[in-house]
């Protein structure tokens, strides 16, 4: 069965600083990989996804993620964080585009 | 387009009561999903549907039932509410075929 680990429960970052959120997965083949963001009181919004091809994927809001098969990782990055990036971020993995397994989430706090 | 809508937004139930969480999407998506989100646990898939008349269990189906009589609607039924069902419930939909899931705003349910 597939599983997802997000090692960091909470990250605090200064506005303008870079951000990296870690995601490790367990799955036998190359899975479908997603990053979602959830603002307080809202549903989830897709940031980016990886199915195949170029291992560096670009998403919305200036985010990017890199798939590393050898490390079973799909880390999310942003070069310069804005206050509006404060939210909870979820990594998800699936053998297809449904029946996804979500990580426990990483809460990002942005300080001025 | 309204996207995915869920009603109610909040609900308090007594143990043993029943209720139906409503979910409607206006994007003509074939795939629909119900998740629950518990603090620190990420999202868990309860049930999903790949089209009208077709439903299947997810990771945590016990205590819940679903039906899919139309493409637009995917209600979730709790028959005998238990405190363990206190959670935030999200409905989502997708076109399938590798496309993203769109989430509703959620229903916060408390069972006392």
Interface residues (C-beta under 8 A of the other chain):
Chain A: X4 X9 X32 X34 X41 X42 X43 X44 X45 X46 X49 X51 X90 X92 X96 X97 X98 X99 X100 X101 X102 X103 X104 X105
Chain B: X4 X31 X33 X35 X40 X41 X42 X43 X44 X45 X48 X50 X58 X59 X90 X92 X94 X96 X97 X98 X99 X100 X101 X103 X104 X105 X106
